[in-house]
Amino acid sequence: MISLRPSRFDELGLRRALADRMLPLLVAAMAFLAALALAGWFGTAALSRHWREGAGAALTIQVPHAEASAARGDTDRLAAVLAVLLGTPGIASAHALSEQQLTDLLKPWLGADGIGGTDHLAMPIPAVIAVRLTDAAFDLTPLSRRLQAAAPGTLVEDHGLWIGRLTVLARSLQACAALALLLVAAVAAAVIAIATRAGLSTRRTAIEIVHGLGAADGYIAGRFAARATLLAAVGAAAGGLAALPILLALASLAAPFGGGPVADGNPVRDALQTLPAALWLALPCLPGAAAAIGFVTAQGTVRRWLRRLP
């Protein structure tokens, strides 16, 4: 059968009912916010994982001075602790901080009063050993007993408190990002529903005529849904592209904190490498998600409106 209808014939006048300017612009704004929320989700997860792995594989060991001991005795205690550490499987490295390193670390906190005239600490402090583990799940109990036997009073700090606080903070930020995504999706659905209802009111007469001639509700809803799907997808693609420069700039700023590549004269390439791989997979899904929201929202809105027709 030969169809007499011209190609791309718009019998319902949807190009005028759902204009190709305002709706894509609003959806683009929602997609822009969604891209930032996704970046917050995946970026927080990546930074938190990097910090947890770094802090979880680090130990700080304090070797206090022995009571009434000479400097020779303190040196022997420190050497005994180092010998135990370096002879323990699972410890990648262990080195004692020098007096100057300890001074540099504590000087911002103690101020001039805590520093002697020779730029050294005016008070005795324990020797400090920085330890790196090969496995963050290393069992510290046997090691602590061996260190106590070698030098009584030795303290082992595993940074567990800070790791717990960091985990709570990361999960809270991810929850905020998820809430932002839900709000963006809800607002996008509301915008599409309002635009669809406005289009229905604009083309009410044409729709009533076509409906009276026997056009099924599914056909009319499908035409509106196809138009809304196209506009939503185009708007979301534009919003995702608009967010990309912002994401690259944020990735460039966050690179030093996440162990990212050091700038080598090409900040764009460094930022591209810093963005989480999961984010690169999620961003192309924005147009598809917006299209799905547009299709479902337009279908539901049109069908409810058509059921009210006499």
MONOR-V568167 format. One record per backbone hydrogen bond with DSSP energy under -1.0 kcal/mol. NH is the residue of the N-H (numbers start at 1). CO is the residue of the C=O. E is the energy in kcal/mol with one decimal. If there is no record, write none. Layout:
NH & CO & E
NH & CO & E
//
This chain:
9 & 6 & -1.3
13 & 10 & -1.1
17 & 13 & -1.9
18 & 14 & -3.2
25 & 21 & -1.8
26 & 22 & -2.3
27 & 23 & -2.5
28 & 24 & -2.4
29 & 25 & -1.8
30 & 26 & -1.9
31 & 27 & -2.7
32 & 28 & -2.3
33 & 29 & -1.9
34 & 30 & -2.4
35 & 31 & -2.6
36 & 32 & -1.8
37 & 33 & -2.3
38 & 34 & -2.7
39 & 35 & -2.3
40 & 36 & -2.2
41 & 37 & -2.3
42 & 38 & -2.8
43 & 39 & -2.6
44 & 40 & -2.0
45 & 41 & -1.9
46 & 42 & -2.4
47 & 43 & -2.7
48 & 44 & -2.6
49 & 45 & -2.3
50 & 46 & -2.3
51 & 47 & -2.7
52 & 48 & -2.8
53 & 49 & -2.4
54 & 50 & -2.1
55 & 51 & -3.1
56 & 52 & -3.0
57 & 53 & -1.1
58 & 55 & -1.3
59 & 131 & -2.4
60 & 157 & -2.1
61 & 129 & -2.4
62 & 155 & -2.3
63 & 127 & -3.1
69 & 66 & -1.4
74 & 70 & -1.9
75 & 71 & -2.1
76 & 72 & -1.9
77 & 73 & -2.1
78 & 74 & -2.4
79 & 75 & -2.4
80 & 76 & -2.3
81 & 77 & -2.1
82 & 78 & -2.4
83 & 79 & -2.2
84 & 80 & -2.0
85 & 81 & -2.4
86 & 82 & -2.8
87 & 83 & -1.3
88 & 85 & -1.6
91 & 88 & -1.4
92 & 132 & -2.1
93 & 132 & -1.5
95 & 130 & -1.9
97 & 128 & -2.8
102 & 98 & -2.3
103 & 99 & -2.2
104 & 100 & -2.4
105 & 101 & -1.9
106 & 102 & -2.3
107 & 103 & -2.2
110 & 106 & -2.8
111 & 107 & -2.4
116 & 120 & -5.0
119 & 116 & -1.6
122 & 114 & -2.1
127 & 63 & -2.3
129 & 61 & -2.8
130 & 95 & -2.5
131 & 59 & -2.4
132 & 93 & -2.3
133 & 57 & -3.1
134 & 90 & -2.6
138 & 135 & -1.4
144 & 140 & -2.7
145 & 141 & -1.9
146 & 142 & -2.1
147 & 143 & -2.4
148 & 144 & -2.3
149 & 145 & -1.9
150 & 146 & -1.9
151 & 147 & -2.9
154 & 151 & -1.5
155 & 62 & -2.3
157 & 60 & -2.5
163 & 159 & -2.1
164 & 160 & -2.3
165 & 161 & -2.1
166 & 162 & -2.5
167 & 163 & -2.2
168 & 164 & -2.1
169 & 165 & -2.4
170 & 166 & -2.6
171 & 167 & -2.4
172 & 168 & -2.2
173 & 169 & -2.3
174 & 170 & -2.2
175 & 171 & -2.2
176 & 172 & -2.0
177 & 173 & -2.1
178 & 174 & -2.5
179 & 175 & -2.4
180 & 176 & -2.3
181 & 177 & -2.2
182 & 178 & -2.2
183 & 179 & -2.4
184 & 180 & -2.5
185 & 181 & -2.5
186 & 182 & -2.4
187 & 183 & -2.6
188 & 184 & -2.6
189 & 185 & -2.3
190 & 186 & -2.2
191 & 187 & -2.7
192 & 188 & -2.4
193 & 189 & -2.4
194 & 190 & -2.5
195 & 191 & -2.5
196 & 192 & -2.4
197 & 193 & -2.5
198 & 194 & -2.4
199 & 195 & -2.1
200 & 196 & -2.4
201 & 197 & -2.2
202 & 198 & -2.1
203 & 199 & -2.2
207 & 203 & -2.5
208 & 204 & -2.6
209 & 205 & -2.1
210 & 206 & -2.4
211 & 207 & -2.9
212 & 208 & -2.4
213 & 209 & -1.7
214 & 211 & -1.2
215 & 210 & -2.1
220 & 216 & -1.9
221 & 217 & -2.9
222 & 218 & -2.1
223 & 219 & -2.0
224 & 220 & -2.1
225 & 221 & -2.8
226 & 222 & -2.6
227 & 223 & -1.9
228 & 224 & -2.8
229 & 225 & -2.7
230 & 226 & -2.1
231 & 227 & -2.3
232 & 228 & -2.5
233 & 229 & -2.4
234 & 230 & -2.4
235 & 231 & -2.4
236 & 232 & -2.6
237 & 233 & -2.3
238 & 234 & -2.1
239 & 235 & -2.4
240 & 236 & -2.6
241 & 237 & -2.1
242 & 238 & -2.1
243 & 239 & -1.6
247 & 243 & -2.4
248 & 244 & -2.5
249 & 245 & -2.2
250 & 246 & -2.4
251 & 247 & -2.6
252 & 248 & -2.1
253 & 249 & -1.7
254 & 250 & -2.1
255 & 251 & -1.2
258 & 254 & -1.3
260 & 255 & -2.8
270 & 266 & -1.8
271 & 267 & -2.5
272 & 268 & -2.4
273 & 269 & -1.8
274 & 270 & -1.4
275 & 271 & -1.8
280 & 276 & -1.3
281 & 277 & -1.2
282 & 278 & -1.7
283 & 279 & -2.6
285 & 282 & -1.2
286 & 283 & -1.7
289 & 285 & -2.8
290 & 286 & -2.8
291 & 287 & -2.5
292 & 288 & -2.3
293 & 289 & -2.3
294 & 290 & -2.8
295 & 291 & -2.7
296 & 292 & -2.5
297 & 293 & -2.5
298 & 294 & -2.4
299 & 295 & -2.5
300 & 296 & -2.4
301 & 297 & -2.6
302 & 298 & -2.6
303 & 299 & -2.3
304 & 300 & -2.1
305 & 301 & -2.0
306 & 302 & -2.7
307 & 303 & -1.7
309 & 306 & -1.4
//
